[in-house]
Amino acid sequence: MEQKIHQGKNVKRFREMLNIKQEALAYDLGNDWNQKKISMLEQKDVIEDNLLKQISAVLKIPVEAFQNFNEEQAINIIANTFHEGAVANNSGHINCTFNPVDKIVQLYDEKIELYERMLKEKDEMIIRLEKLINK
């Protein structure tokens, strides 16, 4: 059974990875927003495209991450890559198209890059908040 992608959970997941509170996201989204509205938003399966674009701009995470990220699917891809290391071609024959260890290292490197970017964003957010507090 294919698990449906839950965009609200993805917003929450990335917001938490960036260590951004619901109140801070609400503040960045504008006067119409508050913590309770963010909480309700994070429970929605599907979020309107224009709102996803706003959230994407604030969190500096691509819109596609909210639309496509499925943790179970990501884990399955890694597991299948590691165990099988092979892909069926059109004729039905199975050919090894990559080294599974290389694939895992690549995924690990991509994750490190994402975390480094998130840490940088967090530092920039702290600086912005400090400037706001000092005004």
C-alpha positions as a Markdown table, in Angstrom:
| # | Residue | x | y | z |
|---|---|---|---|---|
| 1 | Met | 0.0 | 0.0 | 0.0 |
| 2 | Glu | 1.5 | 3.3 | -1.0 |
| 3 | Gln | 1.6 | 5.9 | 1.8 |
| 4 | Lys | 0.2 | 9.3 | 0.9 |
| 5 | Ile | 2.5 | 12.3 | 1.2 |
| 6 | His | 1.3 | 14.5 | 4.0 |
| 7 | Gln | 2.5 | 18.1 | 3.2 |
| 8 | Gly | 1.6 | 19.5 | 6.6 |
| 9 | Lys | 3.8 | 16.9 | 8.3 |
| 10 | Asn | 6.6 | 17.7 | 5.8 |
| 11 | Val | 6.3 | 21.4 | 6.7 |
| 12 | Lys | 6.5 | 20.4 | 10.4 |
| 13 | Arg | 9.4 | 18.0 | 9.8 |
| 14 | Phe | 11.5 | 20.6 | 7.9 |
| 15 | Arg | 10.6 | 23.4 | 10.4 |
| 16 | Glu | 11.7 | 21.3 | 13.3 |
| 17 | Met | 14.9 | 20.3 | 11.5 |
| 18 | Leu | 15.7 | 24.0 | 11.2 |
| 19 | Asn | 14.8 | 24.4 | 14.9 |
| 20 | Ile | 12.2 | 27.1 | 14.1 |
| 21 | Lys | 9.3 | 27.4 | 16.4 |
| 22 | Gln | 5.7 | 27.7 | 15.1 |
| 23 | Glu | 5.5 | 31.3 | 16.4 |
| 24 | Ala | 8.6 | 32.2 | 14.4 |
| 25 | Leu | 7.2 | 30.7 | 11.2 |
| 26 | Ala | 3.9 | 32.5 | 11.9 |
| 27 | Tyr | 5.8 | 35.8 | 12.4 |
| 28 | Asp | 7.7 | 35.4 | 9.1 |
| 29 | Leu | 4.5 | 34.5 | 7.2 |
| 30 | Gly | 2.9 | 37.8 | 8.2 |
| 31 | Asn | 0.2 | 39.4 | 10.3 |
| 32 | Asp | -2.5 | 36.9 | 9.4 |
| 33 | Trp | -0.6 | 34.1 | 11.0 |
| 34 | Asn | -0.2 | 32.9 | 14.6 |
| 35 | Gln | 1.1 | 29.7 | 16.3 |
| 36 | Lys | -2.4 | 28.1 | 16.3 |
| 37 | Lys | -2.8 | 28.6 | 12.5 |
| 38 | Ile | 0.7 | 27.0 | 11.9 |
| 39 | Ser | -0.4 | 24.1 | 14.1 |
| 40 | Met | -3.5 | 23.6 | 12.1 |
| 41 | Leu | -1.6 | 24.0 | 8.8 |
| 42 | Glu | 0.8 | 21.2 | 9.8 |
| 43 | Gln | -2.2 | 18.8 | 10.2 |
| 44 | Lys | -3.3 | 19.4 | 6.6 |
| 45 | Asp | -2.6 | 16.6 | 4.0 |
| 46 | Val | -2.5 | 19.1 | 1.2 |
| 47 | Ile | -1.5 | 22.8 | 1.3 |
| 48 | Glu | -2.3 | 25.4 | -1.4 |
| 49 | Asp | 0.5 | 25.9 | -3.8 |
| 50 | Asn | 0.8 | 29.7 | -3.2 |
| 51 | Leu | 1.1 | 29.1 | 0.6 |
| 52 | Leu | 3.6 | 26.3 | 0.1 |
| 53 | Lys | 5.7 | 28.8 | -2.0 |
| 54 | Gln | 5.6 | 31.3 | 0.9 |
| 55 | Ile | 6.6 | 28.7 | 3.4 |
| 56 | Ser | 9.4 | 27.5 | 1.0 |
| 57 | Ala | 10.7 | 31.1 | 0.7 |
| 58 | Val | 10.7 | 31.5 | 4.5 |
| 59 | Leu | 12.3 | 28.2 | 5.4 |
| 60 | Lys | 14.5 | 28.3 | 2.2 |
| 61 | Ile | 13.4 | 24.7 | 1.4 |
| 62 | Pro | 12.3 | 23.8 | -2.2 |
| 63 | Val | 8.6 | 23.5 | -2.6 |
| 64 | Glu | 9.2 | 20.0 | -4.0 |
| 65 | Ala | 10.5 | 18.8 | -0.7 |
| 66 | Phe | 7.1 | 19.5 | 0.9 |
| 67 | Gln | 5.2 | 18.0 | -2.0 |
| 68 | Asn | 7.3 | 14.9 | -2.5 |
| 69 | Phe | 9.0 | 13.9 | 0.7 |
| 70 | Asn | 7.8 | 10.6 | 2.0 |
| 71 | Glu | 10.0 | 9.2 | 4.8 |
| 72 | Glu | 8.9 | 5.6 | 4.3 |
| 73 | Gln | 9.6 | 5.9 | 0.6 |
| 74 | Ala | 13.0 | 7.4 | 1.2 |
| 75 | Ile | 13.9 | 4.6 | 3.6 |
| 76 | Asn | 12.6 | 2.0 | 1.1 |
| 77 | Ile | 14.7 | 3.5 | -1.7 |
| 78 | Ile | 17.9 | 3.3 | 0.5 |
| 79 | Ala | 17.1 | -0.2 | 1.6 |
| 80 | Asn | 16.4 | -1.5 | -1.9 |
| 81 | Thr | 19.5 | 0.2 | -3.2 |
| 82 | Phe | 21.6 | -1.4 | -0.5 |
| 83 | His | 20.1 | -4.9 | -0.7 |
| 84 | Glu | 19.6 | -5.2 | -4.5 |
| 85 | Gly | 21.9 | -2.7 | -6.0 |
| 86 | Ala | 20.2 | -3.5 | -9.3 |
| 87 | Val | 17.6 | -2.1 | -11.7 |
| 88 | Ala | 15.6 | -4.1 | -14.3 |
| 89 | Asn | 16.0 | -2.8 | -17.8 |
| 90 | Asn | 13.3 | -2.9 | -20.6 |
| 91 | Ser | 14.1 | -6.4 | -21.6 |
| 92 | Gly | 13.5 | -7.7 | -18.0 |
| 93 | His | 17.2 | -8.4 | -17.4 |
| 94 | Ile | 18.7 | -7.0 | -14.2 |
| 95 | Asn | 21.8 | -5.0 | -14.5 |
| 96 | Cys | 23.8 | -3.4 | -11.7 |
| 97 | Thr | 23.7 | 0.3 | -12.6 |
| 98 | Phe | 25.6 | 1.7 | -9.6 |
| 99 | Asn | 27.6 | 0.7 | -6.6 |
| 100 | Pro | 25.2 | 0.7 | -3.6 |
| 101 | Val | 27.9 | 1.9 | -1.2 |
| 102 | Asp | 28.5 | 4.9 | -3.5 |
| 103 | Lys | 24.8 | 5.6 | -3.5 |
| 104 | Ile | 24.6 | 5.6 | 0.3 |
| 105 | Val | 27.7 | 7.8 | 0.5 |
| 106 | Gln | 26.0 | 10.2 | -2.0 |
| 107 | Leu | 22.8 | 10.3 | 0.0 |
| 108 | Tyr | 24.8 | 10.8 | 3.3 |
| 109 | Asp | 26.7 | 13.7 | 1.6 |
| 110 | Glu | 23.5 | 15.3 | 0.4 |
| 111 | Lys | 22.0 | 15.0 | 3.9 |
| 112 | Ile | 25.2 | 16.7 | 5.4 |
| 113 | Glu | 24.9 | 19.5 | 2.9 |
| 114 | Leu | 21.2 | 20.0 | 3.8 |
| 115 | Tyr | 22.1 | 20.1 | 7.5 |
| 116 | Glu | 24.9 | 22.5 | 6.9 |
| 117 | Arg | 22.6 | 24.8 | 5.0 |
| 118 | Met | 20.0 | 24.5 | 7.7 |
| 119 | Leu | 22.5 | 25.4 | 10.4 |
| 120 | Lys | 23.5 | 28.5 | 8.3 |
| 121 | Glu | 19.9 | 29.4 | 7.9 |
| 122 | Lys | 19.4 | 29.0 | 11.7 |
| 123 | Asp | 22.4 | 31.3 | 12.4 |
| 124 | Glu | 21.0 | 33.9 | 10.0 |
| 125 | Met | 17.5 | 33.6 | 11.7 |
| 126 | Ile | 19.1 | 34.1 | 15.1 |
| 127 | Ile | 20.9 | 37.3 | 13.8 |
| 128 | Arg | 17.6 | 38.5 | 12.4 |
| 129 | Leu | 15.8 | 37.8 | 15.7 |
| 130 | Glu | 18.5 | 39.5 | 17.7 |
| 131 | Lys | 18.2 | 42.6 | 15.5 |
| 132 | Leu | 14.5 | 42.6 | 16.0 |
| 133 | Ile | 14.9 | 42.3 | 19.8 |
| 134 | Asn | 17.4 | 45.1 | 19.9 |
| 135 | Lys | 15.2 | 47.5 | 18.0 |
